[in-house]
Amino acid sequence: MTESAPVPLMVNGFDGSDVSGLPIGTRELIARREAALGGAYRLFYDEPVEFVRALGVHLYDPDGVEYLDAYNNVPSVGHSHPRVTEAVSRQLATLNTHTRYLTDGVVGYAERLLATHSIGPAHAMFTCTGSEANDLGLRIARTFTGGTGVIVTANAYHGVTAAVAELSPSLGANVPLGAHVRAVPAPVAGSSSGSGAGSGSVADFAAGVAAAIADLQRHGVRLAAFLADSIFSSDGVLPDPAAGCLARVASLVREAGGLYIADEVQSGFGRTGSHLWGYQRHDGLVPDIVTMGKPMGNGLPIAGLVAREPVLAEFGRRARYFNTFGGNPVCVAAASAVLDVLADEGLPANALSTGGYLAGAIAQLAAGSPVLADVRGVGLYLGVDVVSPSTGLPSAELASAIVNGMRARRVLISATGPRGHVLKIRPPLPFGRAHADQLVTVLSEVVAALLRGHAALLRGPDGARSARRTGTARRCGRGRSASWPRTGGRRPGARGRWTGRRPAAASG
């Protein structure tokens, strides 16, 4: 393995060119999927994994084999959380309509959501996806400013609508940036080179944004917005630019007539631990628009934005807004339950505590490893650089081998970054220290196996498939109901952190 292998079309994507080594059932389902859904959809891992149910921080395959979920940030308060399930079921049995009728739920939720933000007097608007939220934010910015130009970071991802796909360099060369878009290197704390090929100091990053503004103006394009993920996750998980960096950028953008849009789809709803919203971590930063998505409804399709009153007032005077399903009562019930659970179970505090513990444990592992390098992160969103032991250069190939080795040992992570060499770890927020210990143990075993060149060990203790056949993995039982267990874990309305697990047996 070398660091020179090209980054694939999708990091951690399944290569379906040869499925002969896969189990028959997996091959058949992949073939049906291809026939029904077409080639644009992508699967994860060298051997795709099928799941049929999930609880807390675990997913289960058709044979009941348990996988530790250290990747999925959509079920932010845990898979199948009973309070979210109950709220959705109750509302679905009562009323589900749209926002052109008066309903108290969407108003009450908007009031609660606005109270968590720190951008001054603002309004909320709702969509179904983060892509739609960013698309709407862009429409609002262009209406308010009269401009069309947008500045993003060099490997940003902001969604899949036509308008925001052309603001998403991470989608690759086959999805070109718009003529009105300029990309700047993401800020990397303390270095002018860094893991993500970004700029470090306030002056460096601000100079890059100023140059982009000047280039837009030179081409007759007026600036509408600077749009950034508050932890720069697709750029390699870069949560800590220099102090004042983003506030300085916001000032430059406003001086040029544009707006600052904070994309909180990745960092929002307590994931960073110290704050509910990622932008609140950055000194002096007050966005004009904040977009939200993935974790808002714990898996139900609700997203949205908040915008400063003067910004949204102009849009409201000139346009009407309606989204058939955005802000519907059922999804609002889910979103309200998520806010309840975040507060009642102390999940942001857990993200801070467990995330710090996990980062420290991985950093200790990396300190003695020629493969693992810089460990970055905040709360329960971590990035770990993977490098070639012979050259020290970023290695997407080795990162992929680690991701797939962990999948074979039933721990799910992925990779990110412009070179595809950064391990991406972002579990559901109930993830605890015992889960962190399991992840680090497996990561250590997989890296050791890589260095020894023992391919058999990379496939798990007995191989991923043999574990499924012989039952050596923990099981939940094929026929068991997916309802929440009545003993152990946390029941609806109970305080304390819920993990979806029964008490461990005395033998451990």
N, C-alpha and C positions, 0 to 999 in steps of 0.2 A: 504494500500500500504506500502511496506517495501523496504529497500535498498538491500534485500537479493536475489531478483529475478535475475535469470541468464540473462546475456546479450544475446539477440537473435542473430541468424545467420547474420542478417543485422539490424543495428540500424535503427529505424523508418520504419521497413519493415512491409508490410501488411501480416497478418496471414489469409490465405485463407481456413483454415480448417472449418470455419462456415460462410457462406455468407448469411444465411437466413435473417438476419436483414437489408440487403442492398436493395436499390431500385431495381426493376426488371430490368430496363435498365442497371444498373451497373453490376448486376449479369450476365446478358447475355453477355455483352462485356468482362467481366473477363473470362467467360467460353470459348468464341471464342478465346481470347488471349492465354489461356492455351492450347487449342487444336492446335493453329497455331504455337505458339512460344515455348511451352514446359515449364517445371518447373524451369529452371535455371534463367529465368528473374524474377525480383522482382518489386513490386509496393510499393509506399510510403503510409503511413497513415492507421489507422484502417478502415477508409472508403476511398478507393481510389477516386481520383478526376479526371475527364476528362476535358481536355481543347481543345478548337477549334481555339483560336486565342489569340494574345497577342500584346500589345503596351507599349512601355516605361518600366515602372516598374509594370505593371499589366498583369494578365492573365484572360481569360474569359471562363466560362464553356458553354455547349451547350445552356443554357437558357439565356446567356448574363450576368450571375452573375460575378461580379468583385472580383478578389483576389489580394491582395498586395503581390508582389514577394519579399521576403527578403531572398531568398535562392539561386537563380540561378546565378552563376558567369559566365556561358558560354556566354549568351547575355550581355557581359560586358558593352557595350555602350547603352544598352536598347534593348528590344525586338523590332524587325521589324524596326530598325532604317532606316530612309529614305535614308540616304547617303550610307549606306551599301547595301540596296536593289537596289538603282539605279546603283551603281558600278557593282554589280553582274549581274544585268539584261543587262546592256550595254555590259559587257564582254562576257556573255553567247551568246549574239546575234552576236558577232564578231568572237571569236576564243576560243576554249578550247582544248588544247592538252597537251603534256608532256615536260619534261625538256631535252629531247634529241634533240630538235630543239632549235634554238636560239629565245628567246623572251626577250624583254626588261623588261617586268613587273617583273619577278622573280629576275632579276639582280638588278633592282632599289629598289625593296623591301628589298632584302638582304643587300644592302648598307645602307638603312635607319635603318634597324633593328640592324646591327652591330654598327652603330653610337650611339645607345642608351646604349650599354653595356660598361663595364669598366674592361675588362679582358686582355687588350692589343691586339696586332694584332691577328685577328681571322677570321674564315670562318663560313658561315652558311650552314646548310643542312635542308631539309624539308621533313616532313612526313604528315600523315593524322591525327594522334591521339597522345596524350601525352604518351600513352603506347608505341607506336612505337618510339617516340622520346627517351624515357628512354631505350628501347631495343637497339636502335642504339648507344646511349651514352655508354651503357655497352659494346657493340661490339668494339667500338673505344678504350675504356679504356683497355680492355683485349688485344687488338692488340698492343697498345702502351707499356703496362707494361709487357706483357707476363704472367700476373697473372690471377687468376680466382676468388679470394676471394672478397667478398663485405660486407661492414658494413652498416647497416641501423639502424633506431631507432625502439623502441620496438613495436610501433603500426603503423608503416609507411604503406602508400599505394602508390605504384609507377606504377600500371597498371595491365593489364590482359593477356599480352602475356605469353607464358610459361616461358621465361627467367625472366621477371620482377614480375610475380605473386609469384614466389618463393623468391622474395625480399620484399614481402608485408605482414607482420605479421597480419595486420588488416583484411585480408581475412579469418582468422580463422584457427582453428586446422585442418579442412578438406583440406586446401591448405598448405601443409607443406613447411617450409623453405628448401632451398637447403643445401646440406652438406657443401657448400663453403660459406654460409651466416652466419654472426653473427649479433645479434640484441643487441643494447645498450639502456638504458633508455634515453629518450629525456631530454634535459636540461630545467630546470624550474628556472626562475630567482629568486634569493633571498631565496631559500629553498632547503634543501636536501631531502625533501619529496614531497611537492607540489601536485597539483591536478592531474598531469599525472603520478605520481610515477617516476619522473625523478630526475636528479641531477642538482644542482644549480650552483655551482661555476665553474670557469674555470678549476680548478684542478680536481673537481669531474667528469665532463663530459670528459675531456681529459684523465683522468685515466681509465674511462670505455672504451674509444676508444683504448687506449694503450693496455689494457687487451685483447680486442677483436683481435687486431693485433697479440699479442703474442700467443693467442690461435690458430689462423689460422696458424701461423708459426710452432707451436708445432705439428700440424697435417699435416705439409708438404704442406700447401696451401699458395701460394704467393698472396699478396694483389693486387687487381686491382683498387678498388675504394671505397670511402666513398660516399654514396648517401643520400641526405637529402632534404626534403621540407623546404624551407627557413623560414616558419612560423610554422612548425611542426603541421599542421592542424589536421591530423588524430590522433596525440598523445594528442589532447585535446585543440588545438589552443594555442600554446606557443611561441609567437613571440619575446620574449625578454630574451634570455639567457644572462648570464653575459657578460659584455663588453670584447671583445677579445676572447671569448669562441670558436667561430667557426674558427677564424683565427689560434688559437692554434691547433685545430683539423686538419686543412688543413696542417699545418707544420708537424704534426706527421704522417699524411697519406703520404705525399711526402717523408719524411725520410724513410718510409717503402717501397717506390717504387710505391705507388698508386697515384691515381688522385682524386681530389675533384669534385663531380658532384652536382651542385645546381639544384634541381627540382623546377622550377618556374611555374608549371602548376596551382598551387593554388594562389601564391602570385604575379605573374607577371602582366604586363600591367597596372600598376598604382593602383592596389587594395590597397596597403599599404599607398598610399597618398603621403608620403614624397619622395619616389623614384619610378621610373618605375619598378624596379626589387627588389624583397625582399632581395636578397643577398647583395644589395648595402646599406642596413640599418646596416649591421654588420661590425663593425670597423675592417679594415685590411684584410677582406676576399676577396680573388681573386680566384674564381673557375677556374678549368681547362676546364670544360664543363658546359654549362647551357642549360637545357631542358625547353621547353615551349609547351603549348597546349591550353586547354579549351577556353580561351577568345580570342585567336589569330584572329579568323575569325568571331567572334560574332555569332557562331552557325554553320558556315560552317566548314567542316572537314579539317583544316589545323593546323599543329603543326611543331615542328622542334627543332633544337639546334644550338648553337654557340659553337665553340671550339677553343682554342688557336692554332695558326698556326702550331707549332711543333707537337702538339698532333695529329692533323688531317692529317698532311703531311705523317706521318708514315702509317696511315690507308689508305690514298690515294695511296701510293706506293704499298701496298700489296693487296688491294681489290678495286673493283669498287662498286659504289652505284647507284642504280636506284629505284625509287618508282613511279609506274605508275601514281598515282594521287597526290603524294606529290609535292607541289609547282605548281600545274596546274594554268593556267591564271585566271580562275574564282575565285578560292579560294584565290589566291594572290590579286586579286582586292578587295575582302572582307577584307583581312588583311591590305592592304594599306589604305582602308577607315577607318578601326578601328584606325590606328595611326593618321589619320587626325582628327577624331572626338575626340580622347583623348586630342589632343592639342587644337583644336579650341573651344571645349566646356569646357575646364578646368576640366576634370573629375578627374584627380589625386588630384587636389586641393579640389574638392568637396568631394572626398573620405576622405581626411584628416579632413576637416571641419565637414562634416556631421557625419563621423565616430566618431570623438571626442565628438560631441554633443550627439550622440546616446549612446556611452559608458558611458558618464557622467550621462545621464538620467537613464540608467539601473542600474548603480552603486548606484544611489540615491534610486532607488526602492529596490535594494538588501539590502541596509543598514538597512531597516526596515522589512526585510522578513526572516522568519526561513527556507525558501525553497531555495531561491537564495543566492549563496555564492560569490565566487570570479568571478569578471568580467575582462576578458582579451581581448586584441585585438590590432589591428593596422589598421588604415584606415577603410574600410568597410569590415572587416573580424573580427568578434567578437565571443568569446566563453564565456558562462556563466555556472558556475557549479551549479548543482541542487543537493540538499542534503535532507536527511530525517530530518524533523523538530524535531523528537524525539531523534535521535542519532547524527546528524550532518555528517553522512557518505554519500558518493556518492549514489545517487538513480537513476538508469536507468529507473525504473518504473515511478517515478514522472516526470522525463524529458520527457518520452514518453507521459504521460498524458498532459503535457504542450504543447508539439508539436501538439498533436491531438486536444487539446482545441483551440489552435490558428488557426489550419486549419478549424475547425468548425466555427470560427468567421472570416474566409476568410483572414487570414494572414499566409503566408507560411514560415516556418523555418524548421530545422531538428536538428539532434543530432549527436554527434561524441564522440571520446575519447575511451580509452581502456575499460572503464566501461560503456560506452554508456550514461553517465550522464551529458554531456556538451552540452548545447544548441548551435547550429551552425547557425550564422547569417551572410550571405554574399550576399547582394542584388546586382542587377545591379548598376553600378556606377552613373547613374543619380539620384539615391535615394536621396531625399532631407529632410529637417528638418520636413516638414509636414508629410512625410511618416514615419520618425522616431518617431514623436509624436503619430501617429496612432499605430505603432508597440508597443510602450511602454504602451499606454493606454490599448490595448488588452492584453498584457502580464500581466499587473497589474490586470485586470479583471479575467483572467484565473487563476492566482495564488491565488487570493482571493477566487474564487469559489472552487478551490482545497482545500484550508484550511477550508472552510465552509462545504465542502462535498456536494455541490449542483451540482449534476450531470447534471441537466437540463440546468443550466447556461453554463456549459462546452460545450454544444452542440450549443451554440450561442443564440442570443436574443430570437428567436422563434424556435430554432433548425435549423441545417443546411438545412434539407430537407424542412421545412416549409418556410424558407426564399426563397428557389427556387420556391416553389409553389405560394407564395403570392406576390412575387415581392418586398419584403421589402429591398432587397439588391440593390445596384446601378446597373443599366443595360446599356448595349450598344445596345441591339436590336438584335434578332436572325438573321435577314436578312441583317444586315448592312455589307457593304463591309469592308474587312480588310485593305483597302488602308489607307495611312496616312491622318489624318484630315487636311484640308486646312486652318482651323482657329485655333489659339491657338497653344500651344506647340512650336516647332521649325521646320522650314521648311528646306529642303535640302540646305546646304551651309550657313545657318544662324549661326551667332556666338551666344554664350551663351549656357547654359545647357539645354538639351532637355529631357523632361520627358514623352512625348507621351500623354499629357493631354490637353483637351480643358480648357479654363479659367473657374474657379469655378463660380457658380451662386452667386449672391449678398447675398443670404440667407446663404451661406456656406455649 
